[in-house]
């Protein structure tokens, strides 16, 4: 006799209710929420979720805010990059972008007649 289909892992508690795709998405979210993550302070995989957006390391007891399902989100990565750039200064790529933008603005002003060739 053929093997029957099985319930979806962490979402098995929902039984046959709510539909397959909803149970699959719920299983992904539950897996993200309940797994252990790496601590930003001590680098051990001991970070667990305490409540929505609150994450704590079981080893060094470091508590910090994060996402609802994951401690590190794309928005937090972008914010960390901005903070690092402000603290360390702009990188070479940032300086090249700033120089390009300044050159474009200068050429626009010159083409509009705001800057004469005598001022150069």
Phi and psi in radians as a Rosetta constraint file:
Dihedral C 1 N 2 CA 2 C 2 CIRCULARHARMONIC -1.236 0.35
Dihedral N 2 CA 2 C 2 N 3 CIRCULARHARMONIC 2.646 0.35
Dihedral C 2 N 3 CA 3 C 3 CIRCULARHARMONIC -1.315 0.35
Dihedral N 3 CA 3 C 3 N 4 CIRCULARHARMONIC 2.392 0.35
Dihedral C 3 N 4 CA 4 C 4 CIRCULARHARMONIC -1.405 0.35
Dihedral N 4 CA 4 C 4 N 5 CIRCULARHARMONIC 2.892 0.35
Dihedral C 4 N 5 CA 5 C 5 CIRCULARHARMONIC -1.244 0.35
Dihedral N 5 CA 5 C 5 N 6 CIRCULARHARMONIC 2.705 0.35
Dihedral C 5 N 6 CA 6 C 6 CIRCULARHARMONIC -1.952 0.35
Dihedral N 6 CA 6 C 6 N 7 CIRCULARHARMONIC 2.788 0.35
Dihedral C 6 N 7 CA 7 C 7 CIRCULARHARMONIC -1.313 0.35
Dihedral N 7 CA 7 C 7 N 8 CIRCULARHARMONIC 2.723 0.35
Dihedral C 7 N 8 CA 8 C 8 CIRCULARHARMONIC -1.485 0.35
Dihedral N 8 CA 8 C 8 N 9 CIRCULARHARMONIC 1.489 0.35
Dihedral C 8 N 9 CA 9 C 9 CIRCULARHARMONIC 0.701 0.35
Dihedral N 9 CA 9 C 9 N 10 CIRCULARHARMONIC -1.956 0.35
Dihedral C 9 N 10 CA 10 C 10 CIRCULARHARMONIC -1.160 0.35
Dihedral N 10 CA 10 C 10 N 11 CIRCULARHARMONIC -0.401 0.35
Dihedral C 10 N 11 CA 11 C 11 CIRCULARHARMONIC -1.653 0.35
Dihedral N 11 CA 11 C 11 N 12 CIRCULARHARMONIC 0.226 0.35
Dihedral C 11 N 12 CA 12 C 12 CIRCULARHARMONIC -1.106 0.35
Dihedral N 12 CA 12 C 12 N 13 CIRCULARHARMONIC -0.441 0.35
Dihedral C 12 N 13 CA 13 C 13 CIRCULARHARMONIC -1.140 0.35
Dihedral N 13 CA 13 C 13 N 14 CIRCULARHARMONIC -0.282 0.35
Dihedral C 13 N 14 CA 14 C 14 CIRCULARHARMONIC -1.485 0.35
Dihedral N 14 CA 14 C 14 N 15 CIRCULARHARMONIC -0.124 0.35
Dihedral C 14 N 15 CA 15 C 15 CIRCULARHARMONIC 1.076 0.35
Dihedral N 15 CA 15 C 15 N 16 CIRCULARHARMONIC -2.361 0.35
Dihedral C 15 N 16 CA 16 C 16 CIRCULARHARMONIC -1.609 0.35
Dihedral N 16 CA 16 C 16 N 17 CIRCULARHARMONIC 0.117 0.35
Dihedral C 16 N 17 CA 17 C 17 CIRCULARHARMONIC -1.466 0.35
Dihedral N 17 CA 17 C 17 N 18 CIRCULARHARMONIC 2.765 0.35
Dihedral C 17 N 18 CA 18 C 18 CIRCULARHARMONIC 1.343 0.35
Dihedral N 18 CA 18 C 18 N 19 CIRCULARHARMONIC -0.224 0.35
Dihedral C 18 N 19 CA 19 C 19 CIRCULARHARMONIC 1.686 0.35
Dihedral N 19 CA 19 C 19 N 20 CIRCULARHARMONIC 2.754 0.35
Dihedral C 19 N 20 CA 20 C 20 CIRCULARHARMONIC -1.183 0.35
Dihedral N 20 CA 20 C 20 N 21 CIRCULARHARMONIC -0.835 0.35
Dihedral C 20 N 21 CA 21 C 21 CIRCULARHARMONIC -1.166 0.35
Dihedral N 21 CA 21 C 21 N 22 CIRCULARHARMONIC -0.628 0.35
Dihedral C 21 N 22 CA 22 C 22 CIRCULARHARMONIC -1.149 0.35
Dihedral N 22 CA 22 C 22 N 23 CIRCULARHARMONIC -0.730 0.35
Dihedral C 22 N 23 CA 23 C 23 CIRCULARHARMONIC -1.168 0.35
Dihedral N 23 CA 23 C 23 N 24 CIRCULARHARMONIC -0.658 0.35
Dihedral C 23 N 24 CA 24 C 24 CIRCULARHARMONIC -1.104 0.35
Dihedral N 24 CA 24 C 24 N 25 CIRCULARHARMONIC -0.803 0.35
Dihedral C 24 N 25 CA 25 C 25 CIRCULARHARMONIC -1.095 0.35
Dihedral N 25 CA 25 C 25 N 26 CIRCULARHARMONIC -0.696 0.35
Dihedral C 25 N 26 CA 26 C 26 CIRCULARHARMONIC -1.108 0.35
Dihedral N 26 CA 26 C 26 N 27 CIRCULARHARMONIC -0.689 0.35
Dihedral C 26 N 27 CA 27 C 27 CIRCULARHARMONIC -1.122 0.35
Dihedral N 27 CA 27 C 27 N 28 CIRCULARHARMONIC -0.686 0.35
Dihedral C 27 N 28 CA 28 C 28 CIRCULARHARMONIC -1.098 0.35
Dihedral N 28 CA 28 C 28 N 29 CIRCULARHARMONIC -0.778 0.35
Dihedral C 28 N 29 CA 29 C 29 CIRCULARHARMONIC -1.144 0.35
Dihedral N 29 CA 29 C 29 N 30 CIRCULARHARMONIC -0.752 0.35
Dihedral C 29 N 30 CA 30 C 30 CIRCULARHARMONIC -1.107 0.35
Dihedral N 30 CA 30 C 30 N 31 CIRCULARHARMONIC -0.681 0.35
Dihedral C 30 N 31 CA 31 C 31 CIRCULARHARMONIC -1.131 0.35
Dihedral N 31 CA 31 C 31 N 32 CIRCULARHARMONIC -0.750 0.35
Dihedral C 31 N 32 CA 32 C 32 CIRCULARHARMONIC -1.076 0.35
Dihedral N 32 CA 32 C 32 N 33 CIRCULARHARMONIC -0.760 0.35
Dihedral C 32 N 33 CA 33 C 33 CIRCULARHARMONIC -1.181 0.35
Dihedral N 33 CA 33 C 33 N 34 CIRCULARHARMONIC -0.634 0.35
Dihedral C 33 N 34 CA 34 C 34 CIRCULARHARMONIC -1.700 0.35
Dihedral N 34 CA 34 C 34 N 35 CIRCULARHARMONIC -0.150 0.35
Dihedral C 34 N 35 CA 35 C 35 CIRCULARHARMONIC -1.366 0.35
Dihedral N 35 CA 35 C 35 N 36 CIRCULARHARMONIC 2.886 0.35
Dihedral C 35 N 36 CA 36 C 36 CIRCULARHARMONIC -1.653 0.35
Dihedral N 36 CA 36 C 36 N 37 CIRCULARHARMONIC 2.455 0.35
Dihedral C 36 N 37 CA 37 C 37 CIRCULARHARMONIC -2.033 0.35
Dihedral N 37 CA 37 C 37 N 38 CIRCULARHARMONIC 2.927 0.35
Dihedral C 37 N 38 CA 38 C 38 CIRCULARHARMONIC -1.410 0.35
Dihedral N 38 CA 38 C 38 N 39 CIRCULARHARMONIC 2.348 0.35
Dihedral C 38 N 39 CA 39 C 39 CIRCULARHARMONIC -1.302 0.35
Dihedral N 39 CA 39 C 39 N 40 CIRCULARHARMONIC 2.372 0.35
Dihedral C 39 N 40 CA 40 C 40 CIRCULARHARMONIC -1.270 0.35
Dihedral N 40 CA 40 C 40 N 41 CIRCULARHARMONIC -0.261 0.35
Dihedral C 40 N 41 CA 41 C 41 CIRCULARHARMONIC -1.684 0.35
Dihedral N 41 CA 41 C 41 N 42 CIRCULARHARMONIC -0.973 0.35
Dihedral C 41 N 42 CA 42 C 42 CIRCULARHARMONIC -1.767 0.35
Dihedral N 42 CA 42 C 42 N 43 CIRCULARHARMONIC -0.102 0.35
Dihedral C 42 N 43 CA 43 C 43 CIRCULARHARMONIC 1.156 0.35
Dihedral N 43 CA 43 C 43 N 44 CIRCULARHARMONIC 0.295 0.35
Dihedral C 43 N 44 CA 44 C 44 CIRCULARHARMONIC -1.637 0.35
Dihedral N 44 CA 44 C 44 N 45 CIRCULARHARMONIC 2.664 0.35
Dihedral C 44 N 45 CA 45 C 45 CIRCULARHARMONIC -1.512 0.35
Dihedral N 45 CA 45 C 45 N 46 CIRCULARHARMONIC 1.317 0.35
Dihedral C 45 N 46 CA 46 C 46 CIRCULARHARMONIC -2.293 0.35
Dihedral N 46 CA 46 C 46 N 47 CIRCULARHARMONIC 0.140 0.35
Dihedral C 46 N 47 CA 47 C 47 CIRCULARHARMONIC -1.419 0.35
Dihedral N 47 CA 47 C 47 N 48 CIRCULARHARMONIC 2.168 0.35
Dihedral C 47 N 48 CA 48 C 48 CIRCULARHARMONIC -2.222 0.35
Dihedral N 48 CA 48 C 48 N 49 CIRCULARHARMONIC 2.818 0.35
Dihedral C 48 N 49 CA 49 C 49 CIRCULARHARMONIC -1.464 0.35
Dihedral N 49 CA 49 C 49 N 50 CIRCULARHARMONIC 2.261 0.35
Dihedral C 49 N 50 CA 50 C 50 CIRCULARHARMONIC -1.604 0.35
Dihedral N 50 CA 50 C 50 N 51 CIRCULARHARMONIC -0.803 0.35
Dihedral C 50 N 51 CA 51 C 51 CIRCULARHARMONIC -2.723 0.35
Dihedral N 51 CA 51 C 51 N 52 CIRCULARHARMONIC -3.037 0.35
Dihedral C 51 N 52 CA 52 C 52 CIRCULARHARMONIC -1.067 0.35
Dihedral N 52 CA 52 C 52 N 53 CIRCULARHARMONIC 2.005 0.35
Dihedral C 52 N 53 CA 53 C 53 CIRCULARHARMONIC 1.437 0.35
Dihedral N 53 CA 53 C 53 N 54 CIRCULARHARMONIC -0.033 0.35
Dihedral C 53 N 54 CA 54 C 54 CIRCULARHARMONIC -1.955 0.35
Dihedral N 54 CA 54 C 54 N 55 CIRCULARHARMONIC 2.121 0.35
Dihedral C 54 N 55 CA 55 C 55 CIRCULARHARMONIC -2.150 0.35
Dihedral N 55 CA 55 C 55 N 56 CIRCULARHARMONIC 2.494 0.35
Dihedral C 55 N 56 CA 56 C 56 CIRCULARHARMONIC -2.438 0.35
Dihedral N 56 CA 56 C 56 N 57 CIRCULARHARMONIC 2.483 0.35
Dihedral C 56 N 57 CA 57 C 57 CIRCULARHARMONIC -1.545 0.35
Dihedral N 57 CA 57 C 57 N 58 CIRCULARHARMONIC 2.297 0.35
Dihedral C 57 N 58 CA 58 C 58 CIRCULARHARMONIC -1.327 0.35
Dihedral N 58 CA 58 C 58 N 59 CIRCULARHARMONIC -0.316 0.35
Dihedral C 58 N 59 CA 59 C 59 CIRCULARHARMONIC -1.589 0.35
Dihedral N 59 CA 59 C 59 N 60 CIRCULARHARMONIC -0.979 0.35
Dihedral C 59 N 60 CA 60 C 60 CIRCULARHARMONIC -1.734 0.35
Dihedral N 60 CA 60 C 60 N 61 CIRCULARHARMONIC -0.021 0.35
Dihedral C 60 N 61 CA 61 C 61 CIRCULARHARMONIC 1.104 0.35
Dihedral N 61 CA 61 C 61 N 62 CIRCULARHARMONIC 0.432 0.35
Dihedral C 61 N 62 CA 62 C 62 CIRCULARHARMONIC -1.330 0.35
Dihedral N 62 CA 62 C 62 N 63 CIRCULARHARMONIC 2.178 0.35
Dihedral C 62 N 63 CA 63 C 63 CIRCULARHARMONIC -1.984 0.35
Dihedral N 63 CA 63 C 63 N 64 CIRCULARHARMONIC 2.363 0.35
Dihedral C 63 N 64 CA 64 C 64 CIRCULARHARMONIC -2.613 0.35
Dihedral N 64 CA 64 C 64 N 65 CIRCULARHARMONIC 2.874 0.35
Dihedral C 64 N 65 CA 65 C 65 CIRCULARHARMONIC -1.578 0.35
Dihedral N 65 CA 65 C 65 N 66 CIRCULARHARMONIC 2.543 0.35
Dihedral C 65 N 66 CA 66 C 66 CIRCULARHARMONIC -2.654 0.35
Dihedral N 66 CA 66 C 66 N 67 CIRCULARHARMONIC -2.737 0.35
Dihedral C 66 N 67 CA 67 C 67 CIRCULARHARMONIC -1.370 0.35
Dihedral N 67 CA 67 C 67 N 68 CIRCULARHARMONIC 3.042 0.35
Dihedral C 67 N 68 CA 68 C 68 CIRCULARHARMONIC -1.229 0.35
Dihedral N 68 CA 68 C 68 N 69 CIRCULARHARMONIC -0.672 0.35
Dihedral C 68 N 69 CA 69 C 69 CIRCULARHARMONIC -1.912 0.35
Dihedral N 69 CA 69 C 69 N 70 CIRCULARHARMONIC -0.426 0.35
Dihedral C 69 N 70 CA 70 C 70 CIRCULARHARMONIC -2.318 0.35
Dihedral N 70 CA 70 C 70 N 71 CIRCULARHARMONIC 2.563 0.35
Dihedral C 70 N 71 CA 71 C 71 CIRCULARHARMONIC -1.263 0.35
Dihedral N 71 CA 71 C 71 N 72 CIRCULARHARMONIC -0.460 0.35
Dihedral C 71 N 72 CA 72 C 72 CIRCULARHARMONIC -2.110 0.35
Dihedral N 72 CA 72 C 72 N 73 CIRCULARHARMONIC 2.071 0.35
Dihedral C 72 N 73 CA 73 C 73 CIRCULARHARMONIC -1.930 0.35
Dihedral N 73 CA 73 C 73 N 74 CIRCULARHARMONIC 2.984 0.35
Dihedral C 73 N 74 CA 74 C 74 CIRCULARHARMONIC -1.095 0.35
Dihedral N 74 CA 74 C 74 N 75 CIRCULARHARMONIC -0.656 0.35
Dihedral C 74 N 75 CA 75 C 75 CIRCULARHARMONIC -1.142 0.35
Dihedral N 75 CA 75 C 75 N 76 CIRCULARHARMONIC -0.686 0.35
Dihedral C 75 N 76 CA 76 C 76 CIRCULARHARMONIC -1.208 0.35
Dihedral N 76 CA 76 C 76 N 77 CIRCULARHARMONIC -0.589 0.35
Dihedral C 76 N 77 CA 77 C 77 CIRCULARHARMONIC -1.100 0.35
Dihedral N 77 CA 77 C 77 N 78 CIRCULARHARMONIC -0.761 0.35
Dihedral C 77 N 78 CA 78 C 78 CIRCULARHARMONIC -1.115 0.35
Dihedral N 78 CA 78 C 78 N 79 CIRCULARHARMONIC -0.734 0.35
Dihedral C 78 N 79 CA 79 C 79 CIRCULARHARMONIC -1.109 0.35
Dihedral N 79 CA 79 C 79 N 80 CIRCULARHARMONIC -0.700 0.35
Dihedral C 79 N 80 CA 80 C 80 CIRCULARHARMONIC -1.123 0.35
Dihedral N 80 CA 80 C 80 N 81 CIRCULARHARMONIC -0.654 0.35
Dihedral C 80 N 81 CA 81 C 81 CIRCULARHARMONIC -1.117 0.35
Dihedral N 81 CA 81 C 81 N 82 CIRCULARHARMONIC -0.749 0.35
Dihedral C 81 N 82 CA 82 C 82 CIRCULARHARMONIC -1.101 0.35
Dihedral N 82 CA 82 C 82 N 83 CIRCULARHARMONIC -0.765 0.35
Dihedral C 82 N 83 CA 83 C 83 CIRCULARHARMONIC -1.110 0.35
Dihedral N 83 CA 83 C 83 N 84 CIRCULARHARMONIC -0.755 0.35
Dihedral C 83 N 84 CA 84 C 84 CIRCULARHARMONIC -1.102 0.35
Dihedral N 84 CA 84 C 84 N 85 CIRCULARHARMONIC -0.740 0.35
Dihedral C 84 N 85 CA 85 C 85 CIRCULARHARMONIC -1.124 0.35
Dihedral N 85 CA 85 C 85 N 86 CIRCULARHARMONIC -0.670 0.35
Dihedral C 85 N 86 CA 86 C 86 CIRCULARHARMONIC -1.160 0.35
Dihedral N 86 CA 86 C 86 N 87 CIRCULARHARMONIC -0.637 0.35
Dihedral C 86 N 87 CA 87 C 87 CIRCULARHARMONIC -1.345 0.35
Dihedral N 87 CA 87 C 87 N 88 CIRCULARHARMONIC -0.734 0.35
Dihedral C 87 N 88 CA 88 C 88 CIRCULARHARMONIC -1.657 0.35
Dihedral N 88 CA 88 C 88 N 89 CIRCULARHARMONIC -0.221 0.35
Dihedral C 88 N 89 CA 89 C 89 CIRCULARHARMONIC 1.657 0.35
Dihedral N 89 CA 89 C 89 N 90 CIRCULARHARMONIC 2.956 0.35
Dihedral C 89 N 90 CA 90 C 90 CIRCULARHARMONIC -1.289 0.35
Dihedral N 90 CA 90 C 90 N 91 CIRCULARHARMONIC 2.577 0.35
Dihedral C 90 N 91 CA 91 C 91 CIRCULARHARMONIC -1.477 0.35
Dihedral N 91 CA 91 C 91 N 92 CIRCULARHARMONIC 3.083 0.35
Dihedral C 91 N 92 CA 92 C 92 CIRCULARHARMONIC -1.101 0.35
Dihedral N 92 CA 92 C 92 N 93 CIRCULARHARMONIC -0.669 0.35
Dihedral C 92 N 93 CA 93 C 93 CIRCULARHARMONIC -1.135 0.35
Dihedral N 93 CA 93 C 93 N 94 CIRCULARHARMONIC -0.701 0.35
Dihedral C 93 N 94 CA 94 C 94 CIRCULARHARMONIC -1.117 0.35
Dihedral N 94 CA 94 C 94 N 95 CIRCULARHARMONIC -0.742 0.35
Dihedral C 94 N 95 CA 95 C 95 CIRCULARHARMONIC -1.126 0.35
Dihedral N 95 CA 95 C 95 N 96 CIRCULARHARMONIC -0.675 0.35
Dihedral C 95 N 96 CA 96 C 96 CIRCULARHARMONIC -1.120 0.35
Dihedral N 96 CA 96 C 96 N 97 CIRCULARHARMONIC -0.712 0.35
Dihedral C 96 N 97 CA 97 C 97 CIRCULARHARMONIC -1.135 0.35
Dihedral N 97 CA 97 C 97 N 98 CIRCULARHARMONIC -0.740 0.35
Dihedral C 97 N 98 CA 98 C 98 CIRCULARHARMONIC -1.101 0.35
Dihedral N 98 CA 98 C 98 N 99 CIRCULARHARMONIC -0.732 0.35
Dihedral C 98 N 99 CA 99 C 99 CIRCULARHARMONIC -1.133 0.35
Dihedral N 99 CA 99 C 99 N 100 CIRCULARHARMONIC -0.702 0.35
Dihedral C 99 N 100 CA 100 C 100 CIRCULARHARMONIC -1.107 0.35
Dihedral N 100 CA 100 C 100 N 101 CIRCULARHARMONIC -0.783 0.35
Dihedral C 100 N 101 CA 101 C 101 CIRCULARHARMONIC -1.101 0.35
Dihedral N 101 CA 101 C 101 N 102 CIRCULARHARMONIC -0.694 0.35
Dihedral C 101 N 102 CA 102 C 102 CIRCULARHARMONIC -1.128 0.35
Dihedral N 102 CA 102 C 102 N 103 CIRCULARHARMONIC -0.701 0.35
Dihedral C 102 N 103 CA 103 C 103 CIRCULARHARMONIC -1.138 0.35
Dihedral N 103 CA 103 C 103 N 104 CIRCULARHARMONIC -0.713 0.35
Dihedral C 103 N 104 CA 104 C 104 CIRCULARHARMONIC -1.125 0.35
Dihedral N 104 CA 104 C 104 N 105 CIRCULARHARMONIC -0.773 0.35
Dihedral C 104 N 105 CA 105 C 105 CIRCULARHARMONIC -1.101 0.35
Dihedral N 105 CA 105 C 105 N 106 CIRCULARHARMONIC -0.691 0.35
Dihedral C 105 N 106 CA 106 C 106 CIRCULARHARMONIC -1.104 0.35
Dihedral N 106 CA 106 C 106 N 107 CIRCULARHARMONIC -0.800 0.35
Dihedral C 106 N 107 CA 107 C 107 CIRCULARHARMONIC -1.121 0.35
Dihedral N 107 CA 107 C 107 N 108 CIRCULARHARMONIC -0.652 0.35
Dihedral C 107 N 108 CA 108 C 108 CIRCULARHARMONIC -1.126 0.35
Dihedral N 108 CA 108 C 108 N 109 CIRCULARHARMONIC -0.792 0.35
Dihedral C 108 N 109 CA 109 C 109 CIRCULARHARMONIC -1.122 0.35
Dihedral N 109 CA 109 C 109 N 110 CIRCULARHARMONIC -0.682 0.35
Dihedral C 109 N 110 CA 110 C 110 CIRCULARHARMONIC -1.179 0.35
Dihedral N 110 CA 110 C 110 N 111 CIRCULARHARMONIC -0.713 0.35
Dihedral C 110 N 111 CA 111 C 111 CIRCULARHARMONIC -1.181 0.35
Dihedral N 111 CA 111 C 111 N 112 CIRCULARHARMONIC -0.553 0.35
Dihedral C 111 N 112 CA 112 C 112 CIRCULARHARMONIC -1.390 0.35
Dihedral N 112 CA 112 C 112 N 113 CIRCULARHARMONIC -0.152 0.35
Dihedral C 112 N 113 CA 113 C 113 CIRCULARHARMONIC 1.522 0.35
Dihedral N 113 CA 113 C 113 N 114 CIRCULARHARMONIC 0.180 0.35
Dihedral C 113 N 114 CA 114 C 114 CIRCULARHARMONIC -1.302 0.35
Dihedral N 114 CA 114 C 114 N 115 CIRCULARHARMONIC -0.471 0.35
Dihedral C 114 N 115 CA 115 C 115 CIRCULARHARMONIC -2.066 0.35
Dihedral N 115 CA 115 C 115 N 116 CIRCULARHARMONIC 2.169 0.35
Dihedral C 115 N 116 CA 116 C 116 CIRCULARHARMONIC -1.548 0.35
Dihedral N 116 CA 116 C 116 N 117 CIRCULARHARMONIC 2.851 0.35
Dihedral C 116 N 117 CA 117 C 117 CIRCULARHARMONIC -1.268 0.35
Dihedral N 117 CA 117 C 117 N 118 CIRCULARHARMONIC -0.318 0.35
Dihedral C 117 N 118 CA 118 C 118 CIRCULARHARMONIC -1.256 0.35
Dihedral N 118 CA 118 C 118 N 119 CIRCULARHARMONIC -0.507 0.35
Dihedral C 118 N 119 CA 119 C 119 CIRCULARHARMONIC -1.278 0.35
Dihedral N 119 CA 119 C 119 N 120 CIRCULARHARMONIC -0.364 0.35
